[in-house]
């Protein structure tokens, strides 16, 4: 009977370790996806910034671009500002999700340490 209980306990420990590993991998994949999205977002923000500087120069008359009228340029500038604000909100959301993943990972490690200590105390 003691052998069976020991085997059952070991089997449960093994299954628990596998589940923990799967959860870690899920968090890792999620974190990697978020990192890629943040990098893409940074590139898009950089491109918008460059376009915005060019547009501001045109609006001030510092550029040779006389083909666009001021109304059109103002419209483009406001669209650019809206897009930039949208990207900043999205970046904030991604950073919050990344922080959640980090906290979940920390919690998982603490739970694992607790299980290990409980297993030692239970022997």
Buried (B, 14 or more C-beta within 10 A) or exposed (E): EEEEEEEEEEEEEEEEEEEBEEEBEEBEEBBEEBEEBBEEBEEBBEEBEEBBEEBBEBBEEEBEEEEBEEEEBEEBBEEBEEBBEEBEEBBEEBEEBBEEBEEBBEEBEEEBEEBEEEEEEEE
